[in-house]
């Protein structure tokens, strides 16, 4: 499998390249009042509103640094968790939507076989998105499971159902 590697204060993490739609330079976002601090906001991409998560803020409690290697990674996210991040529908489920991830030092890709990843042996109930780890010959790298990043409350905020997303009535 091919992974995009990024860094969080010296530790290496991996995003499955199959789930990545696009890697962009860091772009400005519009804030979302009432959202958790790690929701950087949203931006518009090809006519679609794309919510953006600051992974450094989520994991470390600090905003991502504005490095030349800081990237906005657009991943395919399934708000209903019904299927893998393939961008297809599954049994009538909602199609994958774009979710932006701000990550630091996203400069390398690496092939790592799925079988190399092992359970970390550490329970992380508040960071369910931290997946198994693998040694790629350069040290440990941890798989980030994007589908587990958002709680149901944050999913409802960032990806409201069409029926629930009625425009407000203005007088």
Secondary structure by P-SEA (a helix, b strand, c coil): cbbbbbbcccbbbbcccccccccccbbbbbbbccccccccbbbbcccbbbbbbccccccccccccccccccbbbbbcccccccccccccccccccbbbbbbbbccccbbbbbbccccccccccccccccccbbbbccccbbbbbcccccccaaaaaaaccccccccccccc
